[in-house]
């Protein structure tokens, strides 16, 4: 019984947390005029500088 109560409390806490995060992201989208989602996985691209083998100090 105690384990079931703990499990229900944990799930309820997680549901409230996700709902609050989604609400805050929505408010942020309104202010910044964006269209991001809670599971947004934008690619972070990095550019690497390529050095020529002929250019030695």
N, CA, C and O atoms as a DFTB+ gen file, in Angstrom:
228 C
 N C O
     1  1       0.827      -1.194       0.000
     2  2       0.000       0.000       0.000
     3  2       0.874       1.261       0.000
     4  3       0.610       2.222      -0.723
     5  1       1.926       1.227       0.835
     6  2       2.810       2.372       0.922
     7  2       3.540       2.602      -0.399
     8  3       3.750       3.743      -0.813
     9  1       3.923       1.512      -1.053
    10  2       4.618       1.598      -2.329
    11  2       3.709       2.191      -3.408
    12  3       4.167       2.988      -4.227
    13  1       2.444       1.818      -3.419
    14  2       1.472       2.348      -4.378
    15  2       1.265       3.846      -4.164
    16  3       1.190       4.610      -5.126
    17  1       1.174       4.260      -2.910
    18  2       1.016       5.677      -2.594
    19  2       2.232       6.470      -3.053
    20  3       2.086       7.555      -3.617
    21  1       3.425       5.944      -2.821
    22  2       4.647       6.603      -3.258
    23  2       4.689       6.707      -4.775
    24  3       5.067       7.748      -5.311
    25  1       4.309       5.649      -5.472
    26  2       4.300       5.639      -6.930
    27  2       3.316       6.675      -7.475
    28  3       3.648       7.406      -8.408
    29  1       2.116       6.747      -6.908
    30  2       1.114       7.729      -7.345
    31  2       1.593       9.144      -7.077
    32  3       1.403      10.027      -7.913
    33  1       2.211       9.376      -5.926
    34  2       2.727      10.699      -5.600
    35  2       3.832      11.103      -6.572
    36  3       3.872      12.248      -7.023
    37  1       4.726      10.175      -6.896
    38  2       5.816      10.450      -7.825
    39  2       5.278      10.793      -9.209
    40  3       5.745      11.746      -9.833
    41  1       4.300      10.027      -9.699
    42  2       3.711      10.293     -11.017
    43  2       2.975      11.626     -11.050
    44  3       3.060      12.357     -12.037
    45  1       2.252      11.948      -9.977
    46  2       1.538      13.218      -9.900
    47  2       2.523      14.387      -9.879
    48  3       2.303      15.401     -10.542
    49  1       3.598      14.243      -9.123
    50  2       4.619      15.285      -9.060
    51  2       5.264      15.488     -10.430
    52  3       5.518      16.622     -10.836
    53  1       5.524      14.408     -11.132
    54  2       6.118      14.503     -12.470
    55  2       5.150      15.157     -13.458
    56  3       5.568      15.983     -14.270
    57  1       3.887      14.808     -13.403
    58  2       2.876      15.389     -14.285
    59  2       2.752      16.894     -14.056
    60  3       2.684      17.665     -15.014
    61  1       2.724      17.309     -12.801
    62  2       2.644      18.736     -12.484
    63  2       3.897      19.461     -12.967
    64  3       3.807      20.571     -13.490
    65  1       5.048      18.850     -12.798
    66  2       6.301      19.454     -13.231
    67  2       6.335      19.639     -14.749
    68  3       6.713      20.710     -15.222
    69  1       5.951      18.630     -15.515
    70  2       5.944      18.724     -16.970
    71  2       4.925      19.747     -17.442
    72  3       5.190      20.499     -18.380
    73  1       3.768      19.783     -16.805
    74  2       2.748      20.763     -17.175
    75  2       3.235      22.180     -16.899
    76  3       2.999      23.082     -17.703
    77  1       3.909      22.386     -15.774
    78  2       4.438      23.707     -15.442
    79  2       5.522      24.124     -16.429
    80  3       5.555      25.278     -16.855
    81  1       6.412      23.199     -16.801
    82  2       7.460      23.508     -17.773
    83  2       6.870      23.840     -19.136
    84  3       7.346      24.757     -19.806
    85  1       5.853      23.117     -19.554
    86  2       5.203      23.402     -20.836
    87  2       4.530      24.774     -20.804
    88  3       4.579      25.511     -21.789
    89  1       3.915      25.112     -19.700
    90  2       3.286      26.424     -19.560
    91  2       4.320      27.537     -19.629
    92  3       4.113      28.536     -20.318
    93  1       5.432      27.372     -18.921
    94  2       6.480      28.396     -18.922
    95  2       7.119      28.533     -20.304
    96  3       7.451      29.643     -20.720
    97  1       7.295      27.425     -21.017
    98  2       7.831      27.484     -22.377
    99  2       6.851      28.191     -23.299
   100  3       7.270      28.943     -24.180
   101  1       5.570      27.968     -23.117
   102  2       4.562      28.658     -23.911
   103  2       4.576      30.157     -23.666
   104  3       4.470      30.942     -24.609
   105  1       4.704      30.559     -22.411
   106  2       4.794      31.983     -22.087
   107  2       6.048      32.585     -22.712
   108  3       6.008      33.696     -23.240
   109  1       7.153      31.859     -22.654
   110  2       8.397      32.333     -23.263
   111  2       8.247      32.483     -24.772
   112  3       8.757      33.443     -25.350
   113  1       7.560      31.556     -25.410
   114  2       7.333      31.642     -26.853
   115  2       6.500      32.866     -27.213
   116  3       6.715      33.480     -28.258
   117  1       5.558      33.219     -26.357
   118  2       4.732      34.402     -26.608
   119  2       5.600      35.655     -26.556
   120  3       5.504      36.523     -27.424
   121  1       6.447      35.741     -25.531
   122  2       7.290      36.929     -25.394
   123  2       8.317      37.026     -26.519
   124  3       8.548      38.110     -27.056
   125  1       8.931      35.908     -26.875
   126  2       9.992      35.923     -27.882
   127  2       9.475      35.671     -29.299
   128  3      10.250      35.710     -30.254
   129  1       8.186      35.417     -29.441
   130  2       7.534      35.142     -30.725
   131  2       8.225      33.987     -31.460
   132  3       8.605      34.111     -32.624
   133  1       8.378      32.867     -30.754
   134  2       8.976      31.655     -31.301
   135  2       7.935      30.552     -31.359
   136  3       6.802      30.723     -30.910
   137  1       8.337      29.418     -31.920
   138  2       7.435      28.279     -31.988
   139  2       8.068      27.008     -31.462
   140  3       7.871      25.935     -32.033
   141  1       8.835      27.113     -30.370
   142  2       9.526      25.944     -29.831
   143  2       8.570      25.038     -29.070
   144  3       7.560      25.490     -28.530
   145  1       8.904      23.752     -29.037
   146  2       8.116      22.761     -28.312
   147  2       8.908      22.290     -27.096
   148  3      10.094      22.592     -26.969
   149  1       8.248      21.548     -26.200
   150  2       8.913      21.090     -24.981
   151  2       9.966      20.025     -25.291
   152  3      10.929      19.881     -24.538
   153  1       9.802      19.284     -26.374
   154  2      10.784      18.258     -26.743
   155  2      11.609      18.712     -27.939
   156  3      11.983      17.894     -28.779
   157  1      11.894      20.002     -28.023
   158  2      12.652      20.569     -29.127
   159  2      14.094      20.082     -29.072
   160  3      14.743      20.163     -28.029
   161  1      14.586      19.585     -30.179
   162  2      15.967      19.110     -30.244
   163  2      16.658      19.746     -31.445
   164  3      16.991      19.075     -32.422
   165  1      16.861      21.038     -31.348
   166  2      17.562      21.742     -32.413
   167  2      19.006      21.282     -32.467
   168  3      19.635      21.016     -31.443
   169  1      19.511      21.195     -33.674
   170  2      20.902      20.792     -33.835
   171  2      21.799      21.986     -33.535
   172  3      21.597      23.087     -34.049
   173  1      22.771      21.744     -32.710
   174  2      23.776      22.761     -32.426
   175  2      24.968      22.486     -33.330
   176  3      25.728      21.545     -33.101
   177  1      25.127      23.306     -34.349
   178  2      26.194      23.106     -35.311
   179  2      27.444      23.858     -34.872
   180  3      27.379      25.014     -34.453
   181  1      28.560      23.191     -34.976
   182  2      29.834      23.815     -34.673
   183  2      30.674      23.829     -35.931
   184  3      30.704      22.849     -36.676
   185  1      31.345      24.919     -36.165
   186  2      32.227      25.019     -37.308
   187  2      33.660      24.881     -36.825
   188  3      34.081      25.539     -35.874
   189  1      34.405      24.003     -37.507
   190  2      35.800      23.791     -37.176
   191  2      36.664      24.444     -38.240
   192  3      36.369      24.380     -39.433
   193  1      37.726      25.068     -37.785
   194  2      38.642      25.712     -38.716
   195  2      39.583      24.659     -39.281
   196  3      40.216      23.907     -38.540
   197  1      39.663      24.621     -40.604
   198  2      40.521      23.664     -41.283
   199  2      41.828      24.366     -41.637
   200  3      41.824      25.403     -42.301
   201  1      42.942      23.798     -41.192
   202  2      44.243      24.383     -41.480
   203  2      44.905      23.641     -42.633
   204  3      44.826      22.417     -42.736
   205  1      45.552      24.405     -43.488
   206  2      46.294      23.800     -44.586
   207  2      47.593      23.214     -44.046
   208  3      48.182      23.744     -43.104
   209  1      48.030      22.117     -44.651
   210  2      49.289      21.498     -44.226
   211  2      50.475      22.357     -44.631
   212  3      51.534      22.261     -44.010
   213  1      50.334      23.193     -45.652
   214  2      51.432      24.026     -46.128
   215  2      51.709      25.202     -45.189
   216  3      52.823      25.725     -45.165
   217  1      50.716      25.614     -44.429
   218  2      50.876      26.754     -43.540
   219  2      51.441      26.305     -42.206
   220  3      50.699      25.909     -41.306
   221  1      52.757      26.368     -42.083
   222  2      53.426      26.007     -40.829
   223  2      54.136      27.241     -40.305
   224  3      54.654      28.052     -41.072
   225  1      54.150      27.369     -39.002
   226  2      54.791      28.532     -38.386
   227  2      56.229      28.350     -38.377
   228  3      56.957      29.220     -37.899
